[in-house]
Amino acid sequence: MGMFVHAFEGSWFDHPFWRSNFRIETSEQLERIRNSGIEGLMIDPERGIAPSDGRQPSKGEASPHRKLSRSWGRPRPTVSAARSTRVFAQPDPEDRAAPRPRRGYVGECRRAKRTIDRTRQAVTDMFEGARLGRAVEVKRMVKLASAIGASIERDAKALINLVRLKEKDEYTYLHSVAVCALMINFARHLELDPQEVEDLGVAGLLHDVGKVAVSDAILNKPGVLSKGEMQSVRTHPVAGHRLLANSAGAPDLALELCLRHHEKIDGSGYPGGLKGDELSLAARMGAICDVYDAVTSNRPYKRAWTPCEALTEMKKWKGHFDSALLDRFADSVGIYAVGTLVRLSTGELGVVVGSAGEASEDVVVRAFFDCDALAEIEPVDRAVAPSAEHPRIVGRDSPSFWRFPDWDALRHRVLAAKVAPEDGEG
């Protein structure tokens, strides 16, 4: 109590707060940190107490930020990996043998389901009101975005996984809920200002309201759209922008996202054909979240891709997205394209090979390298579930950092290997 948190380490899915720096002033804050899945945090002894003696540093005293491990009282241990000063947090030996469910994940799924149902009804009401020419009740959307944000704060994957499992006839309404959740989670990952996070969540709920100007027959058509039908669909960003401009209290970011979420980084999008730096961060984020949810949802004309398939294909669409931002989005949702090099909490490097689980919510990683021994190991497939603290993906890693002599050849060899599932199952 009394320490000042400068930054959290580890996955943003395990980050228990909207803010990344603040003073710990309540026992509830302290308990949330201790019960989270983060590996460590950095404190600022100049703005709060230090772990050594509990005193505030005197004015002018040198006081670098201190890293704390799960021991919470000792400086975080470091492991040198040849030529490197990179810091790793290694799991305890008993952690390796006993995967633990993330605290609160199942309970948060139940809470998230109620939030989704409530928000779906509100979005349905919003669309029906807009069809009748009514202005959007923006205040109601702000409250709902706040509820979604609270669920994301408690456990991001719970709501995001549930809302992806929408039925075909729910798509129009739940798509807005999903984009709201993805935008909030993405904005938090990018460490945007809390007000921006909230506004981008509201923007996600409102971004497709212009589809009230497009007939359901066109929106739900199972076949290829005609030229005229496609032109009708392309009117919805402008129609939505006009509707929101006449609705009191709509955030500027909502107007921006509504108008620009179909623009592409190479200028081939619509309605303005903007490209590169002409596109705002909100527009580039929205384009990614909108497409990701669309392709991972069942549609009348296409089966849903798994999250892993979606990121793999989206990475191939040159000129469609901001590629660097797409990587940050993948980090935010903990889903990676096939072939991505990632580091596991087991202390291993692995290559993403696909998805698993009833809803394809697990990421399958083929572990092939021991970070401690600095040597290849017999490949083994590890299914990384959203409900498990271990094993989990710590983050993407750099082949150049590990100085693999020919990364493309090594990756191809790992992907082509015939490997039994973990523990010999299957």
C-alpha positions in Angstrom: 0.0 0.0 0.0 1.3 3.4 -0.9 3.5 2.3 -3.8 3.1 4.3 -7.1 2.6 1.9 -10.0 4.5 3.3 -13.0 3.6 0.5 -15.5 2.4 -3.1 -15.6 4.2 -5.9 -17.4 2.8 -9.0 -19.1 -0.3 -9.4 -21.2 -2.9 -6.6 -21.3 -5.6 -9.4 -20.8 -4.2 -9.7 -17.3 -4.0 -5.9 -16.6 -6.6 -5.2 -13.9 -7.0 -1.5 -14.3 -7.9 1.1 -17.0 -4.9 3.3 -16.0 -1.4 2.1 -16.2 0.1 4.4 -13.5 -1.4 5.4 -10.1 -0.8 5.2 -6.4 -2.1 2.1 -4.6 -4.4 3.6 -2.0 -7.0 0.9 -1.1 -6.8 -2.7 -0.1 -9.2 -3.5 -3.0 -6.6 -2.1 -5.5 -3.9 -4.1 -3.8 -6.0 -7.3 -3.9 -6.9 -6.9 -7.6 -3.2 -6.6 -8.5 -2.2 -9.7 -6.4 -5.1 -11.7 -7.9 -4.3 -10.6 -11.5 -2.3 -12.6 -14.0 0.5 -10.0 -14.5 4.1 -11.1 -14.2 5.4 -8.0 -12.6 5.1 -4.2 -12.4 7.3 -1.2 -12.2 7.0 1.2 -9.3 8.2 4.8 -9.0 9.9 5.3 -5.6 9.8 9.1 -6.1 6.0 9.2 -6.1 5.4 6.4 -3.5 7.0 4.2 -1.0 9.9 1.9 -2.0 10.0 -1.9 -1.2 13.2 -1.8 0.7 12.5 0.4 3.7 9.0 1.9 3.1 10.3 5.4 3.2 9.9 8.2 0.6 13.1 9.2 -1.1 14.4 12.6 -0.2 14.3 15.4 -2.7 17.0 15.1 -5.3 17.9 11.5 -4.3 18.5 9.2 -7.2 15.5 6.9 -7.6 15.3 4.8 -10.7 12.1 2.8 -11.4 12.1 -0.5 -9.6 10.8 -3.8 -11.2 8.8 -6.1 -8.8 8.2 -9.7 -9.5 5.3 -11.8 -8.1 7.1 -11.8 -4.8 6.0 -8.1 -4.6 8.8 -7.3 -2.2 12.0 -8.1 -4.1 13.5 -6.7 -7.2 12.6 -8.8 -10.2 15.1 -11.5 -11.1 16.8 -11.3 -14.5 18.0 -14.1 -16.8 20.7 -13.4 -19.3 20.1 -15.1 -22.7 23.6 -14.9 -24.3 24.6 -11.4 -25.8 21.4 -10.1 -24.1 20.3 -7.9 -21.2 16.7 -8.6 -21.9 14.6 -9.3 -18.7 12.5 -12.5 -18.4 10.2 -13.5 -15.7 10.4 -17.3 -15.4 7.6 -19.3 -13.9 8.0 -21.2 -10.7 8.8 -25.0 -11.2 5.4 -25.9 -9.6 3.7 -23.6 -12.1 5.0 -25.7 -14.9 3.3 -28.8 -13.6 0.0 -27.3 -12.5 -2.0 -25.1 -14.9 -4.4 -22.9 -13.0 -7.6 -21.4 -14.3 -7.6 -17.6 -14.4 -9.4 -16.3 -11.4 -12.9 -15.1 -12.3 -13.0 -16.1 -16.0 -16.0 -18.4 -15.7 -17.8 -15.9 -13.5 -17.0 -13.1 -15.8 -18.4 -15.0 -18.7 -21.8 -15.1 -16.9 -21.6 -11.4 -16.2 -20.5 -10.6 -19.7 -23.5 -12.6 -21.1 -25.9 -10.3 -19.2 -24.0 -7.2 -20.5 -24.2 -8.5 -24.1 -27.9 -9.2 -23.8 -28.6 -5.8 -22.4 -26.5 -4.0 -25.0 -27.9 -6.0 -27.9 -31.4 -4.9 -27.0 -30.3 -1.3 -26.7 -28.5 -1.4 -30.1 -31.7 -3.1 -31.6 -33.8 -0.2 -30.2 -31.3 2.3 -31.6 -31.5 0.9 -35.1 -35.3 0.7 -35.0 -35.5 4.3 -33.8 -33.1 5.5 -36.5 -35.3 3.8 -39.2 -38.2 5.9 -37.9 -36.1 9.1 -38.1 -35.3 9.5 -34.4 -32.0 10.8 -33.2 -29.6 8.4 -31.4 -29.8 8.4 -27.6 -26.0 8.8 -27.2 -26.2 9.0 -23.4 -27.6 5.5 -23.3 -24.8 4.2 -25.5 -22.2 5.8 -23.2 -23.6 3.9 -20.2 -23.5 0.7 -22.2 -20.0 1.3 -23.4 -19.0 1.9 -19.8 -20.5 -1.5 -18.8 -18.6 -3.2 -21.6 -15.4 -1.5 -20.6 -15.9 -2.7 -17.0 -16.2 -6.3 -18.2 -13.1 -5.8 -20.4 -11.2 -4.5 -17.3 -12.1 -7.5 -15.3 -11.3 -10.1 -18.0 -11.1 -9.0 -21.6 -11.3 -12.4 -23.2 -14.6 -13.4 -21.5 -16.8 -10.9 -23.3 -14.8 -10.9 -26.6 -15.0 -14.7 -26.9 -18.7 -14.7 -26.1 -19.8 -12.0 -28.5 -17.9 -13.7 -31.4 -20.3 -16.6 -31.1 -23.2 -14.7 -32.6 -25.9 -16.3 -34.9 -26.4 -15.1 -38.4 -29.6 -13.3 -37.6 -27.9 -11.5 -34.7 -25.0 -10.1 -36.7 -26.2 -6.6 -37.4 -26.8 -5.8 -33.8 -24.1 -7.9 -32.0 -21.5 -6.7 -34.5 -21.7 -3.3 -33.0 -21.3 -4.7 -29.5 -18.3 -6.8 -30.6 -16.6 -3.8 -32.3 -17.2 -1.7 -29.1 -15.5 -4.4 -27.0 -12.6 -4.8 -29.5 -12.1 -1.0 -29.7 -12.0 -0.6 -25.9 -9.6 -3.5 -25.5 -7.4 -2.2 -28.3 -7.4 1.4 -27.0 -6.3 0.1 -23.5 -3.5 -1.9 -25.1 -2.3 1.3 -26.9 -2.4 3.1 -23.5 -4.7 5.8 -24.8 -6.2 8.4 -22.5 -9.2 7.0 -20.5 -11.6 9.4 -22.1 -10.4 8.3 -25.6 -10.9 4.7 -24.5 -14.5 5.5 -23.5 -15.2 7.5 -26.7 -13.8 4.8 -28.9 -16.1 2.3 -27.2 -19.1 4.5 -27.9 -17.8 4.9 -31.5 -17.8 1.1 -31.8 -21.4 0.9 -30.8 -22.5 3.6 -33.2 -20.2 2.9 -36.2 -22.7 1.0 -38.3 -25.9 2.9 -37.5 -25.9 4.1 -41.2 -26.9 0.6 -42.2 -30.5 1.6 -41.4 -30.4 3.3 -44.9 -29.7 -0.1 -46.5 -32.4 -2.8 -46.9 -32.2 -6.0 -45.0 -32.5 -7.9 -48.2 -29.2 -6.5 -49.4 -27.5 -6.8 -46.0 -28.5 -10.4 -45.6 -28.1 -11.5 -49.3 -26.4 -14.9 -49.4 -24.9 -14.3 -52.9 -22.6 -11.8 -54.5 -24.0 -8.2 -54.5 -24.8 -6.5 -57.8 -23.1 -3.2 -58.7 -26.2 -1.3 -57.6 -26.5 -3.2 -54.4 -22.9 -2.6 -53.6 -23.4 1.1 -54.2 -26.3 1.1 -51.7 -24.1 -0.6 -49.1 -21.4 2.1 -49.7 -23.7 4.8 -48.7 -24.0 3.7 -45.0 -20.9 5.6 -43.6 -22.2 8.9 -44.9 -25.7 8.2 -43.8 -24.5 7.2 -40.4 -22.3 10.3 -40.1 -25.3 12.5 -41.0 -27.5 10.8 -38.4 -24.9 11.1 -35.6 -24.2 14.8 -36.5 -27.9 15.4 -35.7 -27.8 13.5 -32.4 -26.8 15.4 -29.3 -23.7 14.3 -27.4 -22.1 12.1 -30.1 -18.3 12.1 -29.5 -16.1 13.4 -32.3 -14.4 10.0 -32.4 -17.8 8.4 -33.1 -18.4 10.7 -36.0 -14.9 10.0 -37.3 -15.2 6.2 -37.0 -18.7 6.1 -38.5 -17.5 7.9 -41.6 -14.1 6.3 -42.0 -14.2 2.6 -40.9 -14.2 1.4 -44.5 -11.2 3.4 -45.7 -8.0 1.5 -46.5 -4.4 2.4 -45.9 -3.7 2.4 -49.7 -6.6 4.7 -50.6 -8.8 2.1 -52.2 -11.5 2.3 -49.5 -14.6 4.5 -49.2 -16.3 7.0 -49.0 -13.3 9.4 -49.2 -10.5 7.3 -50.7 -8.2 8.5 -47.9 -4.8 6.8 -47.5 -1.8 6.6 -45.2 -1.4 9.5 -42.8 -4.7 11.0 -44.0 -6.4 8.4 -41.9 -6.8 9.0 -38.2 -5.8 6.5 -35.6 -9.5 5.9 -34.8 -10.2 5.2 -38.5 -7.2 2.7 -38.7 -8.2 1.0 -35.5 -11.9 0.8 -36.6 -11.0 -0.7 -39.9 -9.2 -3.6 -38.2 -11.8 -4.2 -35.5 -14.7 -4.0 -38.0 -13.2 -6.6 -40.4 -11.9 -8.9 -37.7 -15.4 -9.3 -36.2 -17.0 -9.6 -39.6 -14.7 -12.5 -40.8 -14.9 -14.3 -37.4 -18.8 -14.2 -37.5 -21.1 -16.6 -39.4 -22.7 -14.7 -42.2 -25.4 -15.7 -44.7 -22.8 -16.0 -47.5 -19.8 -17.3 -45.6 -18.8 -19.5 -42.6 -16.9 -17.8 -39.8 -13.1 -18.0 -39.8 -11.4 -18.9 -36.5 -9.5 -16.0 -34.9 -6.2 -17.5 -36.0 -7.4 -17.9 -39.6 -8.7 -14.3 -39.5 -5.4 -12.8 -38.4 -3.5 -15.0 -40.9 -5.6 -13.8 -43.8 -5.7 -10.2 -42.8 -1.9 -10.1 -42.7 -1.9 -11.0 -46.3 -4.2 -8.2 -47.5 -1.5 -5.7 -48.4 -2.7 -2.1 -48.5 -5.8 -2.8 -46.5 -4.7 -2.2 -42.9 -1.9 -0.4 -41.1 0.4 -3.4 -40.8 2.1 -2.2 -37.6 -1.2 -1.5 -36.0 -2.5 -4.9 -37.0 0.3 -6.5 -35.1 -0.6 -4.4 -32.0 -4.2 -5.5 -32.4 -3.1 -9.2 -32.5 -1.2 -8.6 -29.3 -4.3 -7.0 -27.7 -6.6 -10.0 -28.4 -3.9 -12.6 -27.8 -4.5 -14.1 -31.2 -1.6 -14.5 -33.7 -1.3 -15.3 -37.4 0.0 -18.8 -38.3 3.8 -18.7 -38.4 4.2 -16.0 -35.7 7.1 -16.5 -33.3 5.9 -16.2 -29.7 7.3 -16.7 -26.2 5.5 -18.9 -23.7 5.3 -18.8 -19.9 7.0 -22.2 -20.0 10.3 -20.4 -21.0 10.0 -21.8 -24.6 9.7 -20.2 -28.0 7.1 -21.5 -30.3 5.4 -20.9 -33.7 1.6 -20.5 -33.9 0.2 -23.3 -35.9 -3.6 -22.9 -35.6 -6.6 -22.9 -33.2 -8.3 -25.5 -31.0 -11.2 -25.8 -28.6 -15.0 -26.1 -29.2 -15.1 -22.4 -30.4 -11.6 -22.3 -31.7 -10.7 -20.0 -28.8 -7.4 -21.7 -28.0 -4.2 -20.8 -29.8 -2.0 -23.8 -30.7 1.7 -23.1 -30.4 4.4 -25.5 -31.5 7.2 -25.1 -28.9 10.6 -25.8 -30.4 13.2 -23.8 -28.5 14.3 -23.6 -24.8 15.1 -20.0 -23.8 17.2 -21.1 -20.8 19.3 -23.7 -22.6 19.5 -21.7 -25.8 18.8 -24.8 -27.8 16.2 -26.5 -29.9 13.9 -29.1 -28.3 11.7 -31.8 -29.7 8.7 -29.9 -31.0 5.5 -30.2 -29.0 2.1 -28.6 -29.6 0.7 -26.6 -26.7 -2.9 -25.4 -26.7 -3.1 -22.0 -25.0 -6.5 -21.5 -23.5 -7.9 -18.1 -22.5 -8.9 -19.5 -19.1 -5.4 -20.7 -18.1 -2.6 -18.7 -16.5 0.0 -21.3 -17.6 1.0 -22.1 -20.2 0.1 -18.7 -21.8 1.6 -16.6 -24.6 3.8 -13.9 -23.0 4.0 -12.1 -26.3 5.4 -12.2 -29.9 9.2 -12.4 -30.2 11.8 -11.4 -32.7 13.8 -14.0 -34.7 16.6 -11.5 -35.1 16.9 -11.2 -31.3 17.6 -14.9 -31.0 19.9 -14.7 -34.1 18.4 -17.7 -35.9 20.7 -18.2 -38.9 17.8 -18.7 -41.4 14.4 -18.0 -39.7 12.3 -18.7 -42.8 13.8 -22.1 -43.2 13.5 -22.9 -39.5 9.9 -21.7 -39.3 9.0 -23.9 -42.3 10.7 -26.9 -40.7 8.8 -26.4 -37.5 5.5 -25.9 -39.2 6.1 -29.0 -41.3 7.0 -31.2 -38.4 4.7 -34.1 -37.4 4.1 -33.5 -33.7 2.0 -35.3 -31.2 -0.3 -33.1 -29.0 1.0 -32.1 -25.5 1.1 -35.0 -23.0 0.6 -37.4 -25.9 -3.2 -36.8 -26.1 -5.0 -37.6 -29.3 
